[in-house]
Amino acid sequence: MKVFRKLAEPYIVWMSLFIVLPMLFIVLYAFTTKGNNVISLQFTLDNFKKFFDPVFLKVLLESLRIAGITTIICLILGYPLAYMISRTSERTQTLLILLVTIPMWINMLVRTYSWIGILSDVGIVNNVLGFFGIPPIKMMYTEFAVILGMVYNFLPFMIIQVHTVLAKLDESLIEASHDLGANRFQTFSKVIFPLSIAGVISGITLVFLPSLSTFVIPKLLGGGSFTLIGNLIENQFINIGDFNFGSAISLIMAVLIMISMHFTQKFDRDSSETTTKGARL
């Protein structure tokens, strides 16, 4: 046990310096007024009251809407892909999952920049359309470009989570369903999908939360015309220099994320218990 404790000490120091300490500063600045030093800071709730201004609430609702659309699209595209991958041989599954994860090896900033060359007015898509005599389409700096960039960056998270559950699915349950006279749709709706709910919930969580807080994709593909909650936080810290209000927004988002994670985990446990009881019956 002492050996494991010693091995954990560097991680504890790293976590304290780069996770716990910054979070303490965020909490400190969120509940205080502007000051030249820590000693001059005064306790206040004005930073949180400011967030409930209709202008900032509109940014939050817009962020929730776009994150929700992104998550739904990733689920619609990711689940069938994950299911098809899980139906192949183990060797093929390894290859296909590798192809899914390879783009994630590249930095998100670089991946997002690549879409500028694809979607711009003189990009690849419009050049192909022009070859067929079709006039160029305005795609950059639109909601379509922002959502497309989010789906492209976060879709692998959905595929991997769902595939992990589907790949471990007991084939005897599917065979039993067919033996009892169920067709493919009934087998999927009554057996496969309920047993894969855990992967679906994990995928939704891993897609929705970063979609809600990202600022790189809306900034590059939205061209500043879309201000989401991540852009608002970045603007407060970097451009305006209002660390107090920026910290308050960050703290509110952290609380909302923890609440959503609690409910998703609770739903995951409830669905797992229901599935287990059904299997026993």
C-alpha positions in Angstrom: 0.0 0.0 0.0 2.9 2.4 0.8 4.3 1.9 -2.7 0.9 2.8 -4.3 0.7 5.9 -2.1 4.1 7.0 -3.2 3.2 6.5 -6.8 0.0 8.6 -6.3 1.9 11.5 -4.7 3.0 13.1 -8.0 -0.6 13.0 -9.3 -1.9 14.5 -6.1 0.6 17.4 -6.4 -0.3 17.8 -10.1 -4.0 17.8 -9.4 -3.6 20.3 -6.5 -1.6 22.7 -8.6 -3.6 22.6 -11.8 -7.1 21.6 -10.7 -7.8 22.4 -7.1 -5.9 25.6 -6.8 -7.4 27.2 -10.0 -10.9 26.2 -8.9 -10.3 27.9 -5.5 -9.3 31.1 -7.3 -12.4 30.9 -9.5 -14.6 30.5 -6.4 -12.7 33.4 -4.7 -13.1 35.8 -7.7 -16.7 34.8 -8.3 -17.8 36.0 -4.8 -15.7 39.1 -4.7 -15.4 42.5 -6.3 -12.6 43.8 -8.6 -9.4 44.6 -6.8 -5.7 45.2 -7.4 -4.8 42.4 -5.0 -6.4 39.5 -3.1 -6.5 41.5 0.2 -8.6 44.3 -1.3 -11.3 42.0 -2.6 -14.7 42.3 -1.0 -17.5 39.8 -0.8 -20.4 40.3 -3.2 -23.2 38.5 -5.1 -23.4 41.0 -7.9 -21.4 38.8 -10.3 -24.1 36.2 -10.1 -26.9 38.7 -10.4 -25.3 40.1 -13.5 -25.5 36.7 -15.2 -29.3 36.7 -14.9 -29.5 39.7 -17.2 -31.6 38.8 -20.3 -28.6 39.3 -22.6 -26.5 36.7 -20.8 -29.5 34.3 -20.3 -30.1 34.4 -24.0 -26.4 33.3 -24.6 -27.0 30.4 -22.2 -30.2 29.3 -23.9 -28.5 29.6 -27.3 -25.6 27.4 -26.1 -28.1 24.8 -24.7 -29.9 24.8 -28.0 -26.9 24.3 -30.2 -25.4 21.7 -27.8 -28.7 19.9 -27.8 -28.9 19.8 -31.6 -25.2 18.6 -31.8 -25.9 15.8 -29.3 -29.0 14.6 -31.2 -27.2 14.6 -34.5 -24.3 12.7 -33.0 -26.7 10.2 -31.5 -28.5 9.7 -34.8 -25.3 9.2 -36.7 -23.2 7.6 -34.0 -25.5 4.8 -32.8 -26.0 3.1 -36.2 -22.3 3.4 -36.9 -21.4 1.9 -33.6 -24.0 -0.9 -34.1 -22.7 -1.8 -37.5 -19.1 -1.8 -36.2 -20.1 -4.1 -33.3 -21.6 -6.6 -35.8 -18.3 -7.2 -37.5 -15.4 -9.5 -36.5 -13.1 -8.5 -33.7 -10.2 -7.7 -36.1 -12.5 -5.5 -38.3 -13.9 -3.8 -35.2 -10.3 -2.9 -34.1 -9.6 -1.4 -37.5 -12.8 0.6 -37.7 -12.5 2.0 -34.2 -8.9 3.0 -35.1 -10.2 4.9 -38.1 -12.8 6.6 -35.9 -10.2 7.7 -33.3 -7.4 8.7 -35.7 -8.8 12.2 -36.2 -8.8 12.7 -32.4 -5.0 12.3 -32.5 -4.8 15.7 -34.2 -5.3 18.9 -32.1 -8.9 20.2 -32.2 -7.7 23.6 -33.4 -6.1 22.1 -36.4 -9.1 19.9 -37.2 -11.4 22.9 -37.0 -9.1 25.0 -39.1 -9.4 22.4 -41.9 -13.1 23.0 -42.2 -12.4 26.6 -43.1 -10.7 25.5 -46.3 -13.6 23.1 -47.0 -16.6 25.4 -46.3 -15.3 28.9 -47.3 -16.6 30.7 -50.4 -13.6 29.5 -52.4 -13.3 26.2 -50.6 -13.4 22.6 -51.8 -17.2 22.3 -51.6 -18.0 25.5 -53.6 -15.3 24.6 -56.1 -17.0 21.3 -56.8 -20.3 23.0 -57.0 -18.9 25.5 -59.4 -17.6 22.7 -61.6 -21.2 21.6 -62.1 -22.4 25.2 -62.7 -24.0 25.6 -59.3 -23.5 29.1 -57.7 -21.4 29.2 -54.4 -23.3 28.6 -51.2 -22.6 30.6 -48.1 -21.6 28.1 -45.4 -18.9 29.8 -43.3 -19.9 31.9 -40.3 -23.3 30.3 -40.1 -25.0 28.0 -37.6 -24.6 25.2 -40.0 -20.8 25.5 -40.0 -20.7 25.7 -36.1 -22.9 22.6 -35.7 -21.0 20.7 -38.4 -17.7 21.5 -36.7 -19.1 20.3 -33.3 -20.5 17.1 -34.8 -17.2 16.3 -36.5 -15.2 16.9 -33.4 -17.5 15.1 -30.9 -19.0 12.3 -32.9 -16.2 9.8 -32.0 -17.1 10.2 -28.4 -20.6 8.9 -29.1 -19.4 6.1 -31.4 -16.8 4.8 -28.9 -19.1 4.9 -25.9 -22.0 3.1 -27.6 -19.7 0.6 -29.3 -18.1 -0.4 -26.0 -21.4 -1.5 -24.7 -22.7 -3.1 -27.9 -19.4 -5.1 -28.3 -19.9 -6.7 -24.9 -23.5 -7.6 -25.6 -24.3 -11.3 -24.9 -25.1 -12.8 -28.2 -27.2 -15.5 -26.5 -29.8 -12.9 -25.7 -30.2 -12.0 -29.3 -30.4 -15.6 -30.3 -33.0 -16.2 -27.6 -35.1 -13.3 -28.9 -35.0 -14.7 -32.5 -35.9 -18.2 -31.2 -38.9 -16.7 -29.4 -40.2 -15.3 -32.7 -39.1 -11.7 -32.5 -38.2 -10.0 -35.7 -35.1 -7.8 -36.1 -36.9 -4.6 -35.1 -38.5 -6.2 -32.1 -35.1 -7.6 -31.1 -33.5 -4.2 -31.4 -36.2 -2.3 -29.6 -36.7 -4.8 -26.8 -33.3 -6.3 -26.3 -30.4 -4.5 -27.9 -31.3 -0.8 -27.3 -32.4 -1.2 -23.7 -29.1 -3.0 -22.9 -27.1 -0.3 -24.6 -28.7 2.6 -22.7 -25.6 2.9 -20.5 -23.4 3.6 -23.6 -26.0 6.0 -25.0 -26.1 8.0 -21.7 -22.3 8.1 -21.5 -22.1 9.3 -25.2 -24.7 12.0 -24.6 -22.8 13.2 -21.6 -19.4 13.3 -23.4 -20.9 15.1 -26.4 -23.3 17.6 -24.7 -21.0 18.9 -22.0 -18.1 19.9 -24.3 -20.5 21.2 -26.9 -22.0 23.4 -24.3 -18.7 24.9 -23.1 -16.5 24.9 -26.3 -15.3 28.3 -27.6 -12.9 27.4 -30.4 -15.4 26.0 -32.9 -17.9 28.9 -32.7 -15.1 31.4 -32.8 -13.4 29.9 -35.9 -16.5 28.6 -37.9 -19.0 31.2 -36.5 -16.7 34.2 -37.2 -17.8 35.9 -34.0 -21.5 36.0 -35.1 -22.3 33.2 -32.6 -21.5 34.0 -29.0 -21.9 30.9 -26.9 -21.3 30.5 -23.2 -17.7 29.4 -23.8 -17.0 32.5 -25.9 -18.6 34.7 -23.2 -16.3 33.3 -20.6 -13.2 33.7 -22.8 -14.2 37.2 -23.6 -14.5 38.1 -19.9 -11.1 36.7 -19.1 -9.1 37.7 -22.1 -10.6 40.8 -23.8 -12.5 42.6 -21.0 -10.3 41.4 -18.1 -13.3 41.0 -15.8 -12.0 37.9 -13.9 -14.8 38.2 -11.3 -17.7 38.0 -13.7 -15.9 35.4 -15.8 -15.3 33.3 -12.7 -19.0 33.6 -11.7 -20.1 32.3 -15.1 -17.5 29.5 -14.9 -18.8 28.5 -11.5 -22.4 28.5 -12.6 -21.5 26.3 -15.6 -19.5 23.9 -13.3 -22.6 23.6 -11.1 -24.9 23.0 -14.0 -22.5 20.3 -15.4 -22.3 18.5 -12.1 -26.1 18.5 -11.8 -26.5 17.1 -15.3 -23.9 14.5 -14.6 -25.7 13.5 -11.4 -29.0 13.0 -13.2 -27.4 11.1 -16.1 -25.7 8.8 -13.7 -28.9 8.3 -11.7 -30.8 7.5 -14.9 -28.0 5.1 -15.9 -28.2 3.3 -12.6 -32.0 3.1 -12.7 -32.0 1.8 -16.3 -29.3 -0.8 -15.4 -31.3 -2.0 -12.4 -34.5 -2.3 -14.6 -32.6 -4.2 -17.3 -31.1 -6.5 -14.7 -34.5 -7.2 -13.1 -36.0 -7.9 -16.5 -33.2 -10.3 -17.4 -33.8 -12.2 -14.1 -37.5 -12.5 -14.8 
